[in-house]
């Protein structure tokens, strides 16, 4: 039985990694915006609880530093929404 050669199965190139702005668009297309909104809603409701405010603020700041790009601008968005 013959084994396949490299010419029969060419190597598939690795996809290019998008920049943070490209990732944001990618997340919107893949439905991860729902995850962003779900997390935002969760922390906005928790922020109304006196005992949870410090924890919420800590997590909001952590999410804002997330390197995946999914939570880019989370802190500013949270502050804008919590004031309304």
Buried (B, 14 or more C-beta within 10 A) or exposed (E): EEEEEEEEEEEEEEEEEEEEEEBBEEBEEEEBEEEBEEBBEEBBEBBEEEEBEEEBBEBBEEBBEEEEBBBBEBBEBBEEEBEE
